[in-house]
Amino acid sequence: MSWIFHTVKQILSQNHIFSRALYENVRETASKVIKGNRQFFSVVALLQFAVIVGEMEPKKRTRHVSKAKYESTLDSKAQHYLNALKVRWMQLHDIPGLFAYQLQEARPGRKLPGKCGFYAELNADRTLKRRVPQTIESLSPTFRPKQFNFNKVDAMEVMMTIDEERDNAEVQMIINKSPITKYHTLICPEVKKELVQRITCSALNFCITFMRNITDPNMRLGYNSPGALASVNHLHFHLLHIPRKLYIDNVELKPLAGNYVYRLKNKEPTEAICFVIGGRDSDDDVREKVQQIHQITEWLCNNQLPHNLFMTHDRKTNDLRVFLFVRSKYCVNKDACIFNVGFCELVGFLPVGDEEKLQNLTEQVVIDRIKDLTGDAFETAYRQTKRIIDGSNSTLWPILI
């Protein structure tokens, strides 16, 4: 089937007017053919997706492009990539057997009574049918090619590869076969380089640039380090669609360092470091903030402090908020407690595996569990953050790794 995609993509990238005509023709023909041949669906889906790709296909460029060109390309194309991703995700979700289960459009959920507004949602299929999580022994793990990694996924699971033509950098957008929400996607940078689950500066830059330039505030981005609910030791981030207001959307902040780094106010029951990346920040401002966040995550790894990251838009200002959560306890195995705590749970969205947990979970249980994992790790993390922000006079962009 790859020859179909290649041929159609070539045609569409050269002729946008023809692409729309072909789309209408394919849609009309598909409705007739699919009724008699269900297996034809995947080909039709591929053609429809190719139309979208063709319409957003840039003119062919040489490999010798400037750094500014690389950044402006992602800036201008992020929303187009997201639009195409949503279409492709829904098409693939309709193909029997590709996902571990069919995510129900309406899923049972419950807002936990209390001031935080935690929301629990039932997803029994994920508990029963997801791939067995790997055991990752440390925050400086070794890549083991014989274990599952994203080089081993089926080609159809890769929805798109974003190649910004800078140092041959590639980012694959891969379906999460056991989705938590609609459009649940794995953002996998430089898959062939076999990077371990440790944030790199270039990957962080891609994620922040992507999130800053999409217009859907319901798209959230998260990361779990080893020891903080990471399931696969191959660098990846999670892109999810969470349309409801979360606990983290309502927290109040107080200054921590500089004029853009905050922590949660004392009245909040949990702890977090929050970087605010303003909509009007210059390229240099963003680069410096990316560098500083990366310095913090490197310090956390070097000091064996598991951590989670979460990116979301401030719905009032449209600034991008990047939250870092630190914990003192390293969790090797999942499902050894009443519920696991990853970035989802820390921001107030709690997928649970059975009806009993959904009905019996309380706000205090959630807070106690988070506090138990956090311990006193934040005190040292706050001090180190201040040293990095207030003690840094350099805005030089580090070598991207």
N, C-alpha and C positions, 0 to 999 in steps of 0.2 A: 504493500500500500504506500510505501514511501515515495514511489515514482509519481503517484497521483499528487501528493503534497508538493513535491519538487516542481512538477510541471505547472500546477495551478499557481503556486507562489511566484514563479517566474512571470507568468502572464499578468497576474494582478499587480505586481510591483512596477510593471511598465505602463499599465493602463488602468487608472482608477475608475474611469467611466465604464469601461468594460467590466470591471469587477462588480459594480452594482448590478449591471444587467445579468451577469452570470449568477449572482446571488439570487436574484428573483427567479431565474430559470431553475436553479438547483432546488430552491424551496418548493416550487410548484411541482417539479418532477418527483422530488423526494416524497411528498405527501401521497403521491400515487403509488410509488414503488414500495415504500415501507409497508403499506397495507398488505402487500403480497409477499414481502421478503424482509423479515425482521432483521436478519443479519446485515442487510444493506445499510442499516442505521449508522454504523461506525464510519463508513465511507462518506456518507452524507454529512455527518458531524464534522469530519475532517475537512471537507470542502467548504462548509460554512465558516469554520474557524480560519481557513486559509484566506477567505475574503477579508476578514478583519485584519489579519496579519498583512495582507497585501496593501490594504488601504493605509496602514501606518508604516509601511516599509520605507525607510529613508533611501535616498539615492546612494549608490555605491561610493564609498569613500576609501581613501588610502589608509594604511595602517599608521601613517605618520601624522598623528593628530596631537594637538596640544592638550595639556591638563584642563584648561578652561573649556575646550571643546568637549572633552569627556564629561565634565560636570553639567554643562548646558544641555547636552544630549539627554541625560537622565532627567534633568529638571523638566524638560519639555515633553518627555515621553512617558513619565511615570503613570499618569492617569490613563493613557492609551494602553499601557501594559496591564494595568489593573482591569480595565474594561474587557480586554481580550481574555484575561485570566478568568474572570467571572463566567464568561460565556463558555469557555473550554471546560471549566470545572463542572458546570451543570451538565454539559454534554457527556463527559466521562462518568459522572455520577449515575447517569441513566443506563450505562452499559453493564449488564449483569456480570457479576463476578470480579469486576475490577477493584472495587472497594471491598473491605472486609465486611461491611454491612451498609445498608441503605439508611442514611441519616433521615429521621422523620422530620417533616417540616414543622410540626407542632409537637414539642416535647414537654412532658410534665415538669413543672418547676415550682419553686416556692421561695418567696422572700422571707428570710428569717426575721422574726420579731426582734426589735431592738433599734438602736440609734445608727448602726453602721450601714444597714441596707444590704447585707450579704445576700446573695442569690444562689440557691442550690438548684441544679437541673439534673434530671435523671438521664443517664446514658449507660444502660446496662450492657448494651452490645460492645461498647469500648472495653469494659471490664472483662467480658467473656471472650472476645474475638480478636483483640489486638495482639500484635507481635510481642513475644516475651521480652521485657526490657533487659538490656545488657547490664552487667555489673561493671561499673567503672571505679577503679580502686582509688584514684587520686585526681587532683586538679592539674597534674602534669602527666596525663596518661600516654601510653604508647599506642599508635594506630596498629590494629591487627586486621590485615586484609582478609583473613579467612572468616572473620565475623561479618555479620550483616553490615553493609554500608551502602551509600547511595550510588555507588558504581554498579550495584547489583539490581537496581530496580528495573522493571520492564520499561521499554522505551516509551510506551503509551502513557506511563505515569508522569513523564516529564512534559509539562504543559507548554513550557517555553524556555529558551535559553537567552538571557539578556547578555549580549556581547557589546560592551562599550568601547571595544577596540583600544583599550589602554593596557599595554603590557599583556595583550591577549587575555585580559580578565574576563571570566565568564561566571554568570550566576544562573543556576538552574532553579526554576520554580516547579516543584514536584508536589503532586497531591499527597496529602496525608491519608493513607488508606484506612485509618481508624479515626475519622474526623470528630472533633469536639463540636464544631459549629460548621455552618455552611461556608464554603470557600476556604476551608482550613487547608493551608498550603505550607510546605516547607521551603524556606529560602536557603539554598545550598550554594555557597560560594566556592569556586575553584574545586569542584568535586574531584577531578582527576589528580589533584595534588595531595589528596588523602590527609587533609587537615584534621586534627583532633578537635574535640568539642571545647575549644578555648577561643574566646573572641579575638579576632584580629582587627587591626586598625582599618584596613581596607573594607572588610565586611561590615564593620560598624558604620563606616562612612556611607556605604551603599544603602544600608537600612535606614539611616537618618535622612539621606537625600531622597530616597523613595517615599518615606512617610511624609516628609515636608511638602511633597509635590503632588499628593493625591488629595481629592476633595471630599472623600467619604469619611466622616468622623467616626463611623462605626467599625472601620478597619483598625485592628489593634495588632501590635507586634510584640512578641515575647521571646525570651531565651532562658533556658535552664542550664546551669553549669553542672558538671559532675558533682555528685553529692547533694544536689538541689533539684533532683527529679529528672535529670537528663537520661534519655533512654537509649541513645545511640552515640557512640564515640566517633562521630564524623560531623564536622562543623555544620550546624543548621540553626535557623531561627524559625519561629512559628508566626504565620500571618493568619489572623482569625477575624471573623465578622461577628461582633457582639453589639447588637443595636440598643441594648438597654443601658441605662445609667448605672455605673458601678460605684462601689465604695470609694475607689481611688479617684473617681471624678469629683467627689465631694470633699475630699480632705483639705484642710487648711494648712498652709505652709508658713514657715518662718525662716528668715535668712540664715544661711550656714557659712557661705564663703563667697567672695566677690559680690556681684549684684545679680547673679543668675543661678546660683546653686543654693538649694533650700533643703530643709528637713521638715518632717511633719511636726505640727504643733504638739505640745505636751498632752493636750486633751485627747489626741487621737490614740487609739489602743495599740497601734502598730508603729514600726519604725521604717524609714526609707530616706534615701538621698534622692533629690530631684534636680536634674538639670533642665533649665528652661531654654529652649532654642527658639528665639523669636522669629516671627514671620518676616521681619525687616532686617534680620541679622545679615551682615555681609558674608561673603565667601570666607574671608579670613577669620571672622568670628566663629563660623561654624567649624572650620578646620581646627581651630584652637580648642573648642569644646569637645570635638570628637577625640582629639589627642588626649585631653584631660580625662575623659571618661575611660579611654583605653588604659591610661596610666593607672587609674584606680582598679580596673579589673585585673590588670597584670599584678598589681600589689596584692590583691585578694588571692589570686592563684598562687603567687609565691609564698603567701602566708597560710595557705591551705584553708581559706575561708570560702565555703560554697556560697553561691550568689545567684540571683535571678535578675533579669532586666525586663522592663516593660515600657513600651512607647505608645503614647496616645495623644490625641489632640485635645487641647484645652477648648472646650466648647464655647467659652465666652470670648476668648481672644484669638483662637485658632493657632496659638503657639504650640509647638511640639514639646511635650513633657517626656523626659526620659528618666524613669525611676530605677534605682538600684536597691535591691534588698539583700542584706547580708545575714548569714546565720553562723552560729558557732558549732552546730551539730552537723556532722557529715552523714548523710543517709545513703547506705550502700544498696539496700534492697527496698523495693516498693511493697505496698500492701501489707506492711507489718503493723499498721496502726488503724485507727478509726477512719482516717482519711489522709491522703498524701497532700503535701504542700509544695506546689510549684508556682510559677508566676501567676497562673489563673487564680489560684486560691488566695494569693497574697493581695490581689487587686479586688477581691470580693466576688469572684465568679467560681462556683464550686460544682464541678461535675461529680456526680456520685453514682455508684454502681448498682444500688438496689433501692427499692421503695421504702424499706425500713429506715435506711440512713436519710433518705429524703425527708421523711416525716419527723424523725427524731433529732436531727441535727439542730443545735442551738447556737446562737451568736457567741455565748460564753465559751462553749466547747471549741469553736473556731479560734477565738482570741487566745485561749489558753494553749492550744496546739501551736499557734504561730509564735507566741512568746517563748514557749519551751524550746523550739528550734532556734530562735533568734539568740537567746541568751544575752550576753553582754557584748556581742561582737560589734555592735554599732558604735560603741564608745570609741574603740580604736579606729574604726572606719571613718567616723566623723573627724577625728584628729588628723588622720592621713589625708582626707579630702581637703581640709583647710591648708595643710602644708603644700599640697599640689596646686591648689588654686591661688592662694594668697602668696605663696613663696615662689611662683613661677613668673619669670620676666620674659620668657621666650615664647614666641608664637610660631616657631619654625615647625613646619609639617614633617612628621617623622617618616622614615622609610616605611612604606606600606608593606605589611607582611601578610 
